Every structure is written in C-alpha cells, then in structure tokens.
Amino acid sequence: MSTAPSLAAEEAPQPAAPEPKTRGPWAALRPLVLRLHFYAGVFVAPFLLVAAVTGLLYAASFPAEKLLYAHEMTVPVGDAKLPISRQVDAARKAHPAGTVSAVRPSPEDDASTRVMLSGVEGVGATHTLAVFVDPYTGEVRGALEQYGSTGALPLRTWIDEFHRDLHLGENGRLYSELAASWLWVIAGGGVALWFSRRRAQRKVRGVTGRRRTLGLHGAVGVWAAAGFFFLSATGLTWSAYAGAHIDELRTSLGQATPSVSAAASGGDHAGHDAASRAGGDGAHGVGLDKVLAAARAEGLGDPVEIVPPADASSAYVVKQVQRSWPEKQDAVAVDPASGEVTDTLRFADHPLLAKLTRYGIDLHTGVLFGLANQIALMLLALALILLIVWGYRMWWQRGRGGAFGRPIPRGAWAQVPPYVLVPLMAAVAVVGYLVPLLGIPLAGFLVVDVVLGELAHRRDRRTSVA
C-alpha cells in the first residue's frame, strides 16, 4: 500500500494561518523592565539591605529608648511644678559648662524637664547635652547627649546616624540617598512585572523551586509596594542632592516651610540691654517664666521648646514640638525686653507642600502615629529584607550548566517602538537630573551593558569564523 498522500488530500484547502497579533507597548517594554529590575536588584540591593536593617533597628529604638532611659525621662508625680527658671537654675548648678541653647518644660505630669546645653566639652557640635530635671523638686536626674528635633538620646542617635550615613559623615549619606533613589524604581518595576504575568504563574501554593520563590517575592512585593513608594519619596526630601532639588522646587512654588521672625521689636538698644543681663543660664531680659507665660497666652500648649535669643537683636522663640498626630507646630517670638509677642506663626497657615513634607518626614521617622507607626515601619523593613533574600535566591536558582544567575538577554530596548522609547528616554533624563543617584548609576548600567554586549558579540563572531 502506498503511503503517499492522495491527490484529494493535497488539493484540500488548508486553514489560513492566524495573523500575528500586534505587539502592544507593554509587550515591548516588559523585557526592558525585567532587565532593569534584574540589574538594580543585583547591584543596588546591598544598599537597600543595609537601609532596611538599620531602619528596622531605628523603628525599634523608640520603645527601647523609653525603657533604657526611664530614670532620666520620667519622674514621680508631685503636687506642683516649680517655675521653669528655677528648674534651669538647678540644671546649671549641676552642669555649669556651656550655654543654654533650649529648654523643654515637662510636657506631662510624669515627665522630666530637659535643659539643653551647647558648647559642652566632649559633646559634638551638632549635639547638645540634655540635663533632666525633676519639675517638682528641682532634682537633676541625669544628663545625656541629645540630637535632633525629636530629642533622640544616645541609643537612638547612634542608630539614626548609622541608618543615615553609616557614621561616615556627609559622604556616607550617599548610600542612603542611593537606596531611596532606587527603591521606588525597583518596587514599581516589580509590581508591573507581577501583574503582567498570567494568574496561574503567580501561585505560591503547590509549586516548588524557583517558581515558589518567585511567587513569594512577587506577592510580598505587591503588598508592600505602596509603603516602599512612600519611604522612597519621603527619604529623598531630606537627602543631599535630590533633597536640594526638591527644596528649590518648593521655594519656586512658594511652598517652602516658613519660620517665625526672631527679630526683637525693641530696637538695638533694648536688645543690647536684655543681652547684657543675660548669662549662660538662658535668662535673657524678662526671663524664661514671663516668656513661657506669653506663649501660653497665645495658645501654645505642651510640648514646647524655648530657644533663648541668639544675639542682642534677637527675640526668644517658643515653638511647639509635638510631631505625633495631631501635629502641634505653632511658634511665637517674644521680645526679651518687654515680654511681648512680636510674631506668631500657626501651623495651620503653612503652605500645603510644607505640611505634607512635615507629615511625610514624621511618618517616615515613626513619630506621627507612635507605636503603631513604628510597628508598620518594622514590618516594611522586614518585608524588604525578605524580598532581597528571595531576589538573590532566584538569581542563584536561575543558573544553568554551572552558570551563576544568568542575566536577562540583551537587546530589549531595540524592540521598543520609537513613539514609546523617545518620550521614555526624555522622562528618564529629567528624573535622572532631579535624582542624580538614580540617573548616574542608570547611565553606568547602560554603559556596562553595552560594553559587555559588544564583547559578547565579538566573541561570538570569532567563534563562528573559526
């Protein structure tokens, strides 16, 4: 029997081949996003890991600080608090060195008063020595080095500086800015890649190996992405380079954070007279008690900080320092000669972007909503740590034939349509300029990728010729 096909079969009409589907912009962009996600994950992840671990420690330092320094920070509740001037006198008697740079009266019944001294030997120029005074008895309960507007004590200060600059000074700040600059890019790319996968490929249950790792990595990343975007944006607001651009933009829009005018109203002679009677105890002119009473009359409730005049032509500044919700950030200036309020600044009158910046920073640092805020930050830090570990595990699992984590194939950018690629490159250039620690490494990735691609191309060509 012949096995040749019959004529009828040969002449039978064949079904038309399906027309190829038009590739959408995302189909062309997806390999490019995947390759960027891979490069950033491999090379930026170590910086993110350090930021996540130190951020986790910082969030945990708030409750730890309250336990470790409970003796200094808390006092037995008494009958009546002493005038603030007598509390400052007690602090100066115990610690006569330096000058009073600020005073924070006891904000709660069981809280001590803090008298901050600057210029004390052995205390850093940007730090102060906080002397803790019992507001009921005038007893000095101890003295600790303090840093920042939130009144961080030694434990939290050390962790804060480690998180910010690894104790390397201004140059060390580049690590944290690099991490903040790339966190939103990595998170956004991961979310886009996750939702572009078919639903069946996102499953975690019932799968093993690299697919399970990928499922865990993607699921946790999607749930935590909003938090990562927030941490990245708020972290950049006080970074060295991107932060400067943000400040310039806010200033140009009239959205800079205002400050109360500390100019005394009594003229040069009155200011000089007040200063001539002032010593290192902070008692300029009418004194701390009348200044605090004037601020109270303007509605400034606890917690407040009193800042003595900086020079002979300056006034006292009394400002609220509550960073927890609801924020209390009102401030007044009080003339040291007359005790009259010369300027008032209400937080309600701050520009919108100034308020949002204040809220964002306080939420980022874990003070806006107290313990709940700190727990949320710890969970975000833990999620980032897990994502980095899973990411490197996927890189290991992706290796074939002894290769350790093969990279995503090159050439993805060439498949992107010009009408998408050109605006995308323009947007990347603008963002790269505004966020230089995103733009510079990205340019470096591209250069390295092009060089490696050219070397691979030449190697393959030599192999084919041989």
N, C-alpha and C positions, 0 to 999 in steps of 0.2 A: 504494500500500500504506500502510495506516495505521501510524503509528509509535507510537500509544497502546498502553500495556501491556495485556495481556489480563486478563480477569477472574480467570482461574486464578492468574495471577502476583500480582494484587493480594490475592487471598484466601489465598495460600500463607502458612503460618505463618512468621514471621521469627524468627531465632535471638535468644534472650534476651541483652540487653546484660550484659556482665560487671559484677558488683558491684564498686564501688570498694574497693580494698584499704585496710585500716585503717592509718593513719599511725602508726608507732611513735614513741617519744620522740626517737630519734636523727634521724628524718626531719624533725621539727620543730626540733630543736636545731641541725642542721647549718648552716642559713643564718645562725643567730646566731653560731656558732663561726667561720664563714667571715668574717663581717663584723668580729668582734673580731680575728681573725688579720690581716685587712687593715689595720685601724686601727693595731694595735700594730706591725705590720711597717713601716708608713709612718712613724709618728711616734717609735717607740722605737728603731728600727733604727740611727739615727745614734749613739746612746749605746752600743748593742751593738757597733757597728763600732769605736768608739774603744777599748772594753774588749777586743775581740778583738785589735786591732793591738798595743796595749800589753801584753796578756797574752802574745802571741806573742814580743814583744821580751823580756819578763821571763823566759820559759822559756829563751830562747836566751842570757840573760845569765849563767847559771851556768857553762857551759863557757867563755864569753868572759872571765869574771872570773878563772878559773884561768889563762888564757893571759896576760891583761893584767897581773896582779899575781903572776906566778910568782916573781919575785925576792923579794918580801916573804913569800910564803906557804910557800915551800919552801927547804930548806937541804941542804947536803951531809951525808950520814950520817957521824957521828963514832963515837968509842969509848964514851963515857959522858956522860950528860946532867948538867948542873950542878944543884944544888939549886934549887928554884923561887924561893927567897928571893934568891939571887944573880942570877938572871935578872931579877927585878923590880928589884933594885938597879941593874942595867945600864940598864934602861929608864928609871928615874927619873934617873939621871945624865945621860942624853941628853935627857930631857924632864922637867925638874923642875916645870913648871907643872901645876896641877890636882891632883886626888887620885885614888888608885887605886880604881876602882869595881868591878872584877872582873879575874880572871886566868884565862886558859885555857891550861893547860900543853900542851906539844906532844903531840898525840894520836897521832902516827905517827912513825916513825923519821926521815922526811924533811920533817916539818912544823915550822914555827916556833912559838914560844910567843907568845900575844897578851896584852899588858898593857893593859887599857882604862882610860883616864883621863877623868874627867868634870871639868867646870868649866874647861876649857881655852878661852882666848880664841879666838874665831873658829869654834868648834865649836858646833853647835846644842844646845839644852838637852836634846833627846831623843836626841842622838847622843853618841858617845864618840870619843876619839882612840885608835886601836889601835896600839900600838907593837909591832913584830915583832922578836923576839929569837931569835938562834940558840941553841938549848938546849945545844949542845955547847961553844961558845966564849964566849957572852955578847955576841956582836956584835949591835948593833942594825941590822937590815937595812932599816928604813924605818918610817914612821908614816902611817897613812891613817885618814880618818874612817870610822866604822862605825855601822851601825844595825841594831836588831832582834836577836831571839834566834838567828837563823840566821847572824849575823855578816856582813851584807851590806856590801860595800865600795862606794866611790863610784859605780861604774858601775851596779851592781845596785840600790843605794839610789835613784839618780835615776830609774831605770826603774820601780822598785817604787812610789815616790811618785807618779810620773806615772800609773801604772795605777790607783792607789788614789784619788787626789784631784786629778789634773791640776796638782799643785803649787799648789793654791788653798786649802789648809788644810781645816778641818772642813767648810766649805760645799762644797768640791769633792768630798767623799765622797758627796754626794747623787747625783752622776752614776753612780758605780759601784753604789750601792745600787739606783738605779732600774733599771739594766741587769740586776742579779741578780734583782730582784723580778719582772721581766717575762720573763726568759729561759725559765723553766720553763713559763710560760703559753703563750708563742709556740710552743715546742717541742712541748708536749702537744697544742695545737690542730692543729699541722701534722701530727703523727702520726695523730690521729683523722681528719682530712680525707683523708690519704693512703690509709688503709686502708678508708675508706668509698667510695672511687672504684672503679669496675669495673676488673678486672685489665687489660683491654685499654687502658684510659685511662692506665695507669701506665708504658706502654712509653716507652723513650727511643730505641731503635734504629728507624730507618726513618721517623721523624717530624721535622718541622721547625717553625720558628717558635715560637709561644708554647707549644705542646704539648711541644716538646723542652725548652724552658726549665723548664716546669712539671715534666717528668719528672726532670730533673737536680736541681732544687730539692727535690722530694719524696724521691727516692732517697737523696741525701746526708743530708737532714734526718732520715730514719728511722734510718739507720745511726749518726748522731752524737747522736741524741736522749738516750740514756742518759747520755752524757758531759755534755750540756747540763744535764740534771736535777741531776747531781752538782755541777757548777760553781755552779749557782744556789743549791742548798741550802747548800753549804759557804761560798759567798761571803756569804750572809746571816748566818751565825753570828757574824761579827765586824763586821757593818755597824752604823751608828749607831742606827737606830730598831728595825728588825726584830731586830737582834742583842740589843738591850736586852730585848725581849720574850722572846727565846729564853733569855737568861741568867736572867730571872725565873722562867721555867717550869722550867728545870733546877734552880734553887735550891729551888723549892717541892716538887720531886720528890726532893730530897736527892741530886741528881746533879751538883752544882757541882764544879769542879776543886779538889781540896784543895791545901793548901800546908804545907810543913814549918814548925813553930813555931821562930821565930828568937829566942825569949826565952832569955837566958843563965840558967843554973841557980845561979850562984854568989852571987846577991843583988846589990843595988845597989852595995855596997862593992867586990865583986870586979870587977863590970863597970866601975866607975869607975877601979879600979886598972889594969885592962887598957887602957882607953882613954887613960889618962894617959900610957902609954908608947908610944902609937901615933902615927905621923906620917902624912904623905900617901903613904907607901910601902906602905900596906896591912898593915904588920906589927903587928897588934894582939895583945897578950898573948903567948901561947906561940909565935906566929909561923906563917907560911904552911907551913913544912915539916912541922911536927907536925900541923897541921890537915889537910893533904893525906894524911899517913900514917894519921891516924884514919879518914878517909873511905875510903882504900884497904882498911883492915882491915874495914870494913863491906861490902866487895864492890863499891865504886863504881869501875868500870874506865873507861878513856878512851872518849870525850872527856868532860872535866868542866870546870866553871867554879867558881871560888872567889870568893865575894862577901864582902868584909870586913864586920864589924859596922856597922850603920847608926848606932848611938849607944852610949852607955855601958851600956845594959841589954840589948843585943842580942848574938847569937852569930854566928859565921861560918856561912854556908850554902854547902855544897858540893853541886852538883847535876850530874847527867849531862845532856848536851845533844845526844845523838845523836838526830836526827829521822829518819834513814833506818832501813829495816827490818833487823833487829828494833829497835824503839824502846828507847832507854835513857833513862829519865826518873826514876830513883831520886834521892833527896835526903836529906842529913843536916844537922843543925845541930851545931856543935862549940863548946863553951864556950871563950871566949878566955882565961880564967884558968887552967883545968885541962887543956884539950886533950881533954876527954871528950865523947863524942857524947851530946847531950841529947835529940835527937829524930830519928826515922827515918821516911821516907815512901817506900814502894815503889810503883812504877807499877802493879804487879800488883794493888794494893789500891784503885786508883782506881775510882770508880763507872763503870758501863758507858757511860753517855752521855758522861762525861768522856773516856774512852778513845776512843770513836767520834769525838768532836769533835777530839781531838788527831790521830787518823789522818786525818780528813777535811781538816783545815787543812793538814797536811803533804803530803797527796796533791795538794791544790789548788795549793800553792805549789811543787810539783815536787821536793821533797826526800825523799819517802818511799821511792821506788824509783830514785833517782839519774837517770842519763842516760835510761833507758827511760821514766821518769815525765815527764821534760822533753820528750822527743820526742812522747809521747802528747798532752801539753798543746799543743804546737805544731801538731800535726795537727788537734786540736779547734778551735783558734783559726783555722786556715786554712779549715776546713770552715765555720765561722760567717761568715767574711769572704765566701766564695763564695756562701753561702746569701743573704746580704744583697744582694750584687750581682745575683744571679739574681732575687731578690724585686723589686727595683726595676726590673729589665728586664721582668719580667712585667707590672708596673704600666704601664710605657710601652707594651708590646705590646698591652695590653688596651684602649687608647684607640680610639675610633671617631669618624669625622667630625671630626677635629681635636681631640677631647677627650683630655686627657692623663690616662690611667689612671682611667676611671670607677669610682667606688666600688661596692661591692656594694649592691643595692637594700635600702631600709629596710623596717621593719615585721616583721622576722623574729621578734622576741620575742613579738609578738601571736599567733603560731601555736603557741607552746609551751603544752602543756596545763598548767593550774594546779597539778596534783599534781606536776609536774616543776618548774615555774617558781618556786613558793613556796619549796620546800627549797633550790633552787639559789640564789635570792636571799639566803636566810639564810646559806648557806655562804659566798657571796661577801662578805657583810657581815662575817662573822667573820674570814675570811682578810684582807680589806681592812683591818680594825682591827689585826691582828697584823703585817701587812706594809703599812704606810701608803703607801709609794711605789709599791705596786700599787693600793691602794684609791683614793687621791686622783686619780691620772691616769685610772683607770677611771671614776670619777664625772665627771671632766671630759669624757671621751669621750662619755658618755651625755648630758650637758647640751648639748654642741656638736651632737651628732647630733639631739637633739630640736629644738633651735633651728633647725638647717638644714632639718629635715623640715617644721617649721611654716612657715618662709619659702617653701619649695618648694610646699607645699600652697596657701598664699595666692596665690602667683604663678600656679599652675595654675588656681585658681578665678577670678582676674581675667581670665585668658586665655579661659576657657570662656564667661564672661559677655559679654566683648567680641565 
